[in-house]
Amino acid sequence: MCVAVSITLALLILGASADPTNRPAAERGLTATDITAALLVEEGEHYYKDVTQKNFQGNVLAYVTPWNSHGYDVAVKWRPKFTHISPVWYQLKGDSATLTSGSVKLTGGHDVDQKWIAKLREPINQYATCAEDGASTQTCAANLTTVPLIVPRFISELPPNELTSMLQKPGKAIAAIVGEVQKQGFDGLVFEGWLQWAAMGGFADRGFTKLALDFVKKLSANLEDKNKILLLAVPPVIPAQPSR
C-alpha cells in the first residue's frame, strides 16, 4: 500500500565552527517568508543554543551526505527535531551483462555506519524539551518519546534501456532493496528516481508510467510486509514561482 506523507525537508548548513546563540531562529528573522540571502549568510554560522527544543509538530526529514562528515555529527546533535533521517548511501546501477533479466547492481553499502545509527536511536526524551505553547507542547512531548526513523536514500541511476528492463522485471531489484533494508535493520527507505525518470521523458509514455507506478506499488507492498516504510521523493507538479 502506498501512503502519501507530507515531509518537511530539513536543510542544515552549519560549519564545524558554528556558534550557539541565545536568540531563536524566529527572533533572527529566519522563519520569515521574505528571507534574504544576505541574512542567511549573516546568520549561517549561528544556531539557537537549545538544540533539543522542538517547535514544529509535523514530519521533518533530514538528508545526510557521506561526503560531508560533519553532517553526521549535526544529525546526532539535532535529532530531537527530526522524525526521519535519510543518509545518502545507496545507488541502483545497471548490469549490462544481464540486461534482459532485470538485474541491477546495488552499491553504497560500504558507507553504512551502524555505530552512528545506534547514536541516533539512543533515547532522547530524557533531556529534550519543548517550547512553552499549551496544547502544542503536549504534542511535542509525545513526539519526543520516539527516536527518528532511519530511512536511507536509494537512488535510481539506471540508463534508459536498463531502467525499462528493471521496471518490466522488478523482482530482482525489489528483492535486493528490501533485503538490504532488512539486513541493516533500517526502518525503511527513501526512493529517489521520479525526477530522473521525468527528465528522461518517461512519463510522456503511458506504458512507462504504468511500469513505474507498478514498481513503486510492489516495492511499497514488499516493505510493508516487513513492517518497513517507503518514502517516495516526488517533485512538485508545478515548480515554485514567486507569482504562483
Sequence and secondary structure as in RCSB ss.txt:
>XXXX:A:sequence
MCVAVSITLALLILGASADPTNRPAAERGLTATDITAALLVEEGEHYYKDVTQKNFQGNVLAYVTPWNSHGYDVA
VKWRPKFTHISPVWYQLKGDSATLTSGSVKLTGGHDVDQKWIAKLREPINQYATCAEDGASTQTCAANLTTVPLI
VPRFISELPPNELTSMLQKPGKAIAAIVGEVQKQGFDGLVFEGWLQWAAMGGFADRGFTKLALDFVKKLSANLED
KNKILLLAVPPVIPAQPSR
>XXXX:A:secstr
       EEE     TT EEESS TGGGTTT TT  HHHHHHHTTEEES TT B   S EEEEE TT THHHHHH
HHTGGG SEEEEEEEEEEE GGGGGGT EEEE GGG  HHHHHHHTS  TTT  B S THHHHHHHHHTTS  EE
  EEEE   HHHHHHHHHS HHHHHHHHHHHHHHT SEEEEE HHHHHHTTGGGSHHHHHHHHHHHHHHHHHHHH
TT EEEEE   SS   TT 
